[in-house]
């Protein structure tokens, strides 16, 4: 069955999967969504016997129907290879009765690798399929992880350039060092004077700037996105929830058909939306537990039905979730509005104009599968300390937000359904905050010395991604104000 894509704000026009991946964002500012969610029509016992790469093909081929079998398998083989430090790609670790889905075994030790390892291959394949002659310029805002993972994926890929904007002083020291030391003649990194939402809004404005688009087209360039708004990012994320469930069945942890809960630390909403899509495909997921940090705009939304970004932006120890405009939520809004472009358009206009919108009672009822809560900075640190003290297992700050929120969910509901927590980053990416929770006496050491202490305490090897930046030279030093972002892009594309 062919799956086509249309904009959440459009007039029903459809494009193929490859066209949606190339464009990134629809011309009307909307996000591409599948016209229907395909069924996961492979028996679970068959999936349970498959490698990650084989499961990826079964899931992604259902969504990306204009890619041939050879094209898609080639993309998958190029993505999920020795860049990952485990053959399992996304292993499950059981600790304190919960299953941690480790999504940080790729080149940049964060979950963004799971999708951004394959996106460059999907994109260059899509360009060939559609006869694109322009050089593709990937324009991306990052709250810390997307930028590095996207650059690692696109570095020196022919026919592409990548420009990443990140908030100066809004990412961890390790995240910043990873970005500013990135090699590749086609990579550019810019620190903006503002927060992530400023960066994301600036990038969206450039996508919608028709004059800038024409100016660059005349020079042989066209924009595309590696942010989670790109459907080519979202579809690969569905894979690891299916793989996790299949592994639980294979290992005898659950029976085939038994429902599980999924807890996801959430900022831009893409990762939990992928779990929602997996559920829509037929994966037996009961509750989708949405975990926020102190920027709890999503918790308030699930509680009240009002999405309101008019609030102070808080810098936390889980910076990849320091977001007040959760772009991917729009895909869920469209869905719970009965796939109504008009309803979605009106709500997004309210958000642009007033910084908030309110969904109807009927839409609220459609959110019954979701539970939202948040963890304070103290609760996040406590979750790291308790898990380490009880089990010796070390998690990062984002995963700790999810662990703390899952604890609140169990306390509130008494629900003992087996639960997978998306572990979205290696603790080595946020060494200072993790050590502050489990061994505060090392708090004043230089960051890379803290890495060595964490390795000793956690009894784990230091990831290759960290070892590489110890001596790597800084290659990117550009900074700009938010209103200078278009000029900065022009300067890179002379």
C-alpha positions as CSV (number, residue, x, y, z in Angstrom):
1,X,0.0,0.0,0.0
2,X,1.4,3.4,-1.0
3,X,1.8,5.9,1.8
4,X,1.7,9.5,0.8
5,X,2.4,12.6,2.9
6,X,0.5,15.9,3.3
7,X,1.0,19.1,5.3
8,X,-0.7,19.6,8.7
9,X,-1.6,23.1,7.4
10,X,-2.2,22.5,3.7
11,X,-5.1,21.9,1.4
12,X,-4.8,18.2,1.1
13,X,-2.1,18.1,-1.6
14,X,0.1,15.0,-1.3
15,X,3.8,14.3,-1.9
16,X,5.8,11.1,-1.9
17,X,8.0,10.1,1.1
18,X,11.1,11.1,-0.8
19,X,9.7,14.5,-1.7
20,X,8.7,15.1,1.9
21,X,12.2,14.2,3.1
22,X,13.8,16.5,0.6
23,X,11.6,19.5,1.5
24,X,11.7,19.0,5.3
25,X,9.1,21.6,6.0
26,X,6.0,22.2,3.8
27,X,5.8,25.4,1.8
28,X,2.8,26.5,4.0
29,X,4.8,26.1,7.2
30,X,3.2,22.9,8.1
31,X,4.8,19.5,8.9
32,X,4.4,16.5,6.7
33,X,2.3,13.6,8.1
34,X,1.5,10.3,6.5
35,X,-2.0,10.1,4.9
36,X,-2.5,6.9,6.8
37,X,-0.4,5.0,9.4
38,X,0.6,1.7,8.0
39,X,-0.1,-1.6,9.8
40,X,2.8,-3.5,11.4
41,X,1.8,-6.7,9.6
42,X,4.9,-8.8,10.5
43,X,4.4,-11.5,13.1
44,X,6.2,-10.6,16.4
45,X,7.9,-14.0,16.5
46,X,9.5,-13.1,13.2
47,X,10.5,-9.6,14.3
48,X,12.0,-11.1,17.5
49,X,14.4,-13.2,15.4
50,X,15.6,-10.2,13.4
51,X,18.6,-7.9,13.7
52,X,18.1,-4.1,14.2
53,X,18.8,-3.6,10.5
54,X,16.2,-6.1,9.5
55,X,13.5,-4.6,11.9
56,X,14.4,-1.2,10.5
57,X,13.6,-2.4,7.0
58,X,10.3,-3.9,8.0
59,X,9.2,-0.7,9.7
60,X,10.6,1.9,7.4
61,X,9.5,0.1,4.2
62,X,5.9,0.5,5.4
63,X,6.3,4.3,5.6
64,X,8.7,5.1,2.8
65,X,6.9,3.3,0.0
66,X,8.5,5.1,-3.0
67,X,12.0,3.8,-2.0
68,X,12.9,0.5,-3.6
69,X,14.0,-2.4,-1.5
70,X,17.6,-2.0,-2.6
71,X,17.6,1.7,-2.0
72,X,16.2,1.4,1.5
73,X,18.4,-1.6,2.5
74,X,21.4,0.3,1.2
75,X,20.5,3.4,3.4
76,X,20.0,1.1,6.4
77,X,23.3,-0.7,5.9
78,X,25.2,2.6,5.6
79,X,23.6,4.0,8.7
80,X,23.7,1.2,11.3
81,X,27.2,-0.1,11.0
82,X,30.5,0.2,12.9
83,X,29.6,3.8,13.9
84,X,27.7,2.1,16.7
85,X,29.7,0.5,19.5
86,X,27.3,-2.5,19.9
87,X,25.9,-4.9,17.2
88,X,22.5,-4.6,18.9
89,X,22.5,-0.8,18.0
90,X,19.9,-0.1,20.7
91,X,20.3,-2.6,23.6
92,X,17.9,-2.9,26.6
93,X,19.3,-2.8,30.1
94,X,17.1,-3.8,33.0
95,X,17.7,-1.8,36.2
96,X,15.5,-1.5,39.2
97,X,12.7,-3.4,37.4
98,X,12.6,-1.0,34.4
99,X,13.9,-1.6,30.9
100,X,16.3,1.2,29.7
101,X,16.4,1.4,25.9
102,X,19.9,2.7,25.4
103,X,19.7,5.0,22.3
104,X,23.2,6.4,22.8
105,X,25.6,3.9,21.2
106,X,26.1,5.9,18.0
107,X,28.9,8.3,16.9
108,X,27.8,11.2,19.1
109,X,26.4,9.2,22.1
110,X,22.9,10.6,21.9
111,X,19.6,9.2,20.6
112,X,19.7,11.6,17.6
113,X,22.2,9.3,16.1
114,X,19.5,6.7,15.6
115,X,17.8,8.9,12.9
116,X,20.6,11.2,11.8
117,X,22.9,8.3,10.8
118,X,20.3,7.3,8.1
119,X,18.9,10.7,7.1
120,X,21.8,11.8,4.9
121,X,21.5,8.5,2.9
122,X,17.7,8.9,2.7
123,X,18.1,12.5,1.5
124,X,20.8,11.9,-1.1
125,X,18.8,8.9,-2.4
126,X,15.6,11.1,-2.5
127,X,17.5,13.8,-4.4
128,X,18.6,11.3,-7.1
129,X,15.0,9.9,-7.3
130,X,13.6,13.4,-7.8
131,X,16.3,14.6,-10.3
132,X,17.5,17.3,-7.9
133,X,20.6,19.1,-9.3
134,X,20.9,21.8,-6.6
135,X,23.2,21.4,-3.6
136,X,21.2,20.6,-0.5
137,X,21.8,22.9,2.4
138,X,20.8,21.4,5.7
139,X,19.7,24.2,8.1
140,X,19.3,23.1,11.7
141,X,18.7,24.5,15.1
142,X,19.9,22.4,18.0
143,X,19.4,22.3,21.8
144,X,22.7,20.3,22.0
145,X,22.5,16.8,20.4
146,X,20.8,17.2,17.0
147,X,23.6,19.6,15.7
148,X,26.5,17.2,16.4
149,X,24.6,14.1,15.2
150,X,23.5,15.9,12.0
151,X,27.0,17.1,11.3
152,X,28.5,13.7,11.9
153,X,25.9,12.2,9.5
154,X,26.3,14.8,6.7
155,X,30.1,15.6,7.0
156,X,31.6,15.4,3.5
157,X,28.5,13.8,2.0
158,X,28.7,15.0,-1.7
159,X,26.0,17.4,-2.8
160,X,25.2,18.6,0.8
161,X,26.2,21.4,3.2
162,X,25.1,21.7,6.8
163,X,24.7,24.8,8.9
164,X,23.9,24.3,12.6
165,X,22.7,27.0,15.0
166,X,23.0,26.4,18.8
167,X,22.3,28.7,21.8
168,X,25.6,30.0,23.3
169,X,25.7,29.0,27.0
170,X,22.6,26.8,26.4
171,X,24.4,23.4,25.9
172,X,26.7,21.3,28.0
173,X,30.5,21.8,27.7
174,X,30.9,18.4,26.1
175,X,28.1,19.1,23.6
176,X,29.7,22.4,22.7
177,X,33.1,20.8,22.3
178,X,31.7,18.1,20.1
179,X,30.1,20.7,17.8
180,X,33.0,23.2,17.5
181,X,35.5,20.5,16.7
182,X,33.5,18.9,14.0
183,X,35.5,18.1,10.8
184,X,34.1,18.2,7.3
185,X,34.5,20.9,4.6
186,X,30.7,21.2,4.2
187,X,30.0,21.7,8.0
188,X,29.3,25.1,9.7
189,X,28.5,25.8,13.3
190,X,27.1,29.1,14.7
191,X,26.5,30.0,18.4
192,X,23.6,32.4,18.6
193,X,23.0,35.0,21.3
194,X,19.7,33.6,22.5
195,X,18.0,30.3,23.5
196,X,17.0,27.2,21.5
197,X,13.5,28.5,20.8
198,X,15.1,31.6,19.2
199,X,17.4,29.4,17.1
200,X,14.4,27.2,16.0
201,X,12.2,30.2,15.2
202,X,15.0,31.8,13.2
203,X,15.5,28.6,11.1
204,X,11.8,28.3,10.5
205,X,11.7,31.9,9.3
206,X,14.5,31.2,6.8
207,X,12.6,28.2,5.5
208,X,9.6,30.4,4.9
209,X,11.6,33.4,3.5
210,X,10.7,33.1,-0.2
211,X,13.2,35.8,-1.2
212,X,16.1,34.1,0.5
213,X,15.0,30.8,-1.1
214,X,15.0,32.3,-4.6
215,X,18.3,34.0,-4.0
216,X,19.9,30.7,-3.0
217,X,18.2,28.7,-5.7
218,X,19.8,31.1,-8.3
219,X,23.1,30.2,-6.8
220,X,22.4,26.4,-7.0
221,X,21.3,25.7,-3.4
222,X,18.1,24.6,-1.8
223,X,17.2,24.3,1.9
224,X,16.3,21.1,3.7
225,X,16.1,20.3,7.4
226,X,17.7,17.7,9.7
227,X,15.5,18.8,12.7
228,X,12.9,16.4,14.0
229,X,10.3,18.3,11.8
230,X,11.7,16.2,8.9
231,X,9.7,13.0,8.4
232,X,13.0,11.4,7.5
233,X,14.0,11.8,11.2
234,X,10.7,10.6,12.6
235,X,10.2,7.3,10.7
236,X,13.6,5.8,11.8
237,X,12.7,6.6,15.4
238,X,9.6,4.4,15.2
239,X,12.0,1.5,14.6
240,X,13.6,1.3,18.0
241,X,10.3,1.0,19.8
242,X,9.3,-2.0,17.7
243,X,12.8,-3.5,18.2
244,X,12.6,-3.0,22.0
245,X,9.3,-4.8,22.1
246,X,10.5,-7.6,19.9
247,X,13.6,-8.0,22.2
248,X,11.4,-8.1,25.3
249,X,9.5,-11.0,23.7
250,X,12.7,-12.7,22.5
251,X,14.2,-12.5,26.0
252,X,11.0,-13.9,27.7
253,X,10.4,-10.6,29.6
254,X,6.9,-10.3,28.2
255,X,4.5,-12.4,26.3
256,X,3.7,-11.7,22.6
257,X,0.8,-9.2,22.7
258,X,1.4,-8.1,26.3
259,X,1.1,-4.4,26.6
260,X,4.0,-2.2,27.8
261,X,4.3,1.4,28.9
262,X,6.8,3.7,27.3
263,X,8.4,6.7,29.1
264,X,10.2,9.4,27.1
265,X,12.1,12.5,28.2
266,X,10.5,15.1,25.9
267,X,11.4,18.5,24.5
268,X,10.5,18.8,20.9
269,X,8.0,15.9,21.1
270,X,9.5,13.9,18.2
271,X,10.7,10.9,20.2
272,X,7.4,10.3,22.0
273,X,5.5,10.9,18.8
274,X,7.5,8.1,17.2
275,X,6.3,5.8,20.0
276,X,2.7,7.0,19.4
277,X,3.1,6.1,15.7
278,X,4.4,2.7,16.7
279,X,1.3,2.3,18.8
280,X,-0.9,3.4,15.9
281,X,0.9,0.7,13.7
282,X,-0.4,-1.9,16.2
283,X,2.6,-2.2,18.7
284,X,1.0,-3.2,22.1
285,X,1.8,0.1,24.0
286,X,-0.6,1.1,26.8
287,X,0.5,4.4,28.2
288,X,2.8,7.0,26.6
289,X,4.4,8.8,29.6
290,X,5.7,12.2,28.6
291,X,8.4,13.5,30.9
292,X,9.4,17.2,31.0
293,X,12.0,19.1,33.0
294,X,11.3,22.5,34.6
295,X,10.4,23.9,31.2
296,X,7.1,22.0,31.7
297,X,5.0,23.4,28.9
298,X,4.0,19.9,27.8
299,X,3.0,18.8,31.4
300,X,0.7,21.9,31.6
301,X,-0.7,21.1,28.1
302,X,-1.6,17.5,29.1
303,X,-3.1,18.7,32.3
304,X,-5.2,21.6,31.0
305,X,-5.4,21.4,27.2
306,X,-3.8,24.8,27.0
307,X,-0.4,25.1,25.3
308,X,1.2,28.3,26.5
309,X,4.8,29.2,25.8
310,X,4.5,32.6,27.5
311,X,6.8,31.8,30.5
312,X,10.3,32.1,31.6
313,X,12.8,29.9,29.8
314,X,14.8,27.9,32.3
315,X,18.3,26.6,31.8
316,X,18.5,23.1,33.3
317,X,20.9,20.2,33.6
318,X,18.9,18.5,30.8
319,X,19.5,21.2,28.1
320,X,18.3,19.1,25.2
321,X,14.8,19.5,26.7
322,X,15.0,23.2,27.4
323,X,12.4,23.9,24.8
324,X,9.1,25.9,25.0
325,X,8.0,25.4,21.4
326,X,7.6,21.7,20.9
327,X,7.4,21.6,17.1
328,X,6.4,17.9,16.7
329,X,3.4,18.4,18.9
330,X,1.7,19.9,15.8
331,X,1.6,16.4,14.2
332,X,-0.3,15.1,17.2
333,X,-2.6,18.1,17.3
334,X,-3.5,17.5,13.6
335,X,-4.2,13.9,14.4
336,X,-6.5,14.6,17.5
337,X,-8.3,17.3,15.5
338,X,-9.5,14.5,13.2
339,X,-6.8,15.2,10.6
340,X,-8.2,18.6,10.1
341,X,-5.8,21.1,8.3
342,X,-8.2,24.0,9.1
343,X,-8.3,23.3,12.8
344,X,-4.5,22.8,13.0
345,X,-3.9,26.0,11.0
346,X,-6.1,28.0,13.4
347,X,-4.3,26.7,16.5
348,X,-0.9,27.3,15.0
349,X,-1.9,30.9,14.1
350,X,-2.9,31.4,17.7
351,X,0.5,30.1,18.8
352,X,2.3,32.5,16.4
353,X,0.1,35.4,17.4
354,X,-0.5,35.0,21.2
355,X,2.1,32.3,22.1
356,X,-0.7,29.9,23.2
357,X,-3.7,27.9,22.1
358,X,-6.4,25.8,23.7
359,X,-7.7,22.5,22.3
360,X,-11.3,21.4,22.4
361,X,-12.8,18.9,24.9
362,X,-13.2,16.4,22.1
363,X,-9.5,16.7,21.3
364,X,-8.6,16.3,25.0
365,X,-10.4,13.0,25.0
366,X,-8.1,11.8,22.2
367,X,-5.1,12.3,24.6
368,X,-6.2,9.5,26.9
369,X,-3.2,7.3,26.0
370,X,-0.8,10.1,27.2
371,X,0.3,10.9,30.8
372,X,2.4,14.0,31.4
373,X,4.5,15.1,34.4
374,X,7.7,16.9,35.1
375,X,10.8,16.5,37.3
376,X,12.5,19.4,39.1
377,X,16.3,19.8,39.1
378,X,16.5,18.2,42.5
379,X,14.3,15.3,41.6
380,X,16.4,14.7,38.5
381,X,19.6,14.6,40.5
382,X,17.9,12.3,43.1
383,X,16.9,9.9,40.4
384,X,20.5,9.5,39.2
385,X,21.8,9.1,42.7
386,X,19.2,6.5,43.7
387,X,19.5,4.3,40.7
388,X,23.3,4.4,41.0
389,X,23.1,3.6,44.7
390,X,20.6,0.8,44.3
391,X,22.0,-0.8,41.1
392,X,25.4,0.7,40.1
393,X,23.7,1.7,36.8
394,X,24.4,5.3,35.7
395,X,22.0,7.4,33.6
396,X,22.3,10.9,32.2
397,X,20.1,13.9,33.3
398,X,17.5,13.5,30.5
399,X,17.0,9.8,31.2
400,X,16.8,10.8,34.9
401,X,13.9,13.2,34.2
402,X,12.1,10.2,32.6
403,X,12.9,7.9,35.5
404,X,11.7,10.5,38.1
405,X,8.4,11.1,36.1
406,X,7.9,7.4,35.8
407,X,8.2,7.1,39.6
408,X,5.5,9.7,40.0
409,X,3.3,7.9,37.5
410,X,3.5,4.6,39.4
411,X,2.9,6.3,42.7
412,X,-0.2,8.1,41.3
413,X,-1.7,5.2,39.4
414,X,-0.4,2.0,41.0
415,X,0.1,0.8,37.4
416,X,2.7,-2.0,37.4
417,X,2.7,-2.6,33.6
418,X,6.3,-3.4,32.4
419,X,7.9,-0.2,31.2
420,X,10.6,0.9,28.7
421,X,12.3,4.2,29.4
422,X,14.0,5.8,26.4
423,X,17.5,6.5,27.6
424,X,18.4,9.3,25.3
425,X,22.0,10.2,26.0
426,X,25.2,8.7,27.5
427,X,26.0,10.0,31.0
428,X,29.4,10.9,29.6
429,X,27.7,13.7,27.6
430,X,26.6,15.4,30.9
431,X,29.5,14.4,33.1
432,X,29.4,17.4,35.4
433,X,25.7,17.1,36.3
434,X,25.9,13.3,36.7
435,X,28.9,13.5,39.0
436,X,27.3,16.3,41.0
437,X,24.5,13.8,41.7
438,X,26.6,10.7,42.6
439,X,30.0,12.1,43.6
440,X,29.9,15.8,44.3
441,X,33.5,15.9,45.6
442,X,34.7,15.8,41.9
443,X,32.5,18.7,40.9
444,X,35.4,21.2,40.6
445,X,37.6,19.1,38.3
446,X,38.0,20.0,34.7
447,X,35.4,18.4,32.5
448,X,37.6,15.8,30.9
449,X,39.1,14.8,34.2
450,X,35.5,14.3,35.4
451,X,35.1,11.9,32.5
452,X,37.8,9.6,33.9
453,X,36.3,9.7,37.4
454,X,32.9,8.8,35.9
455,X,34.4,5.9,34.0
456,X,35.9,4.5,37.3
457,X,32.6,5.0,39.2
458,X,30.3,3.5,36.5
459,X,32.8,0.8,35.6
460,X,32.2,1.5,31.9
461,X,34.6,2.4,29.1
462,X,34.8,6.0,28.0
463,X,33.0,6.3,24.7
464,X,35.0,6.9,21.5
465,X,33.1,10.2,20.9
466,X,34.5,11.6,24.2
467,X,38.1,10.4,23.7
468,X,38.1,12.0,20.2
469,X,37.4,15.5,21.6
470,X,40.1,15.5,24.2
471,X,42.7,16.9,21.8
472,X,40.6,17.9,18.9
473,X,41.2,21.5,17.7
474,X,38.3,24.0,17.7
475,X,37.4,24.6,14.0
476,X,34.2,26.7,14.4
477,X,34.1,30.0,16.2
478,X,31.2,32.0,14.5
479,X,28.7,33.7,16.7
480,X,25.8,35.9,15.8
481,X,22.6,37.6,17.0
482,X,19.3,36.0,16.1
483,X,18.5,38.7,13.5
484,X,21.8,38.1,11.8
485,X,21.1,34.4,11.1
486,X,20.1,34.9,7.4
487,X,23.2,37.0,6.7
488,X,25.4,34.4,8.4
489,X,23.9,31.7,6.1
490,X,24.5,34.0,3.0
491,X,28.1,34.4,4.1
492,X,28.6,30.6,4.2
493,X,27.0,30.1,0.8
494,X,28.9,32.7,-1.2
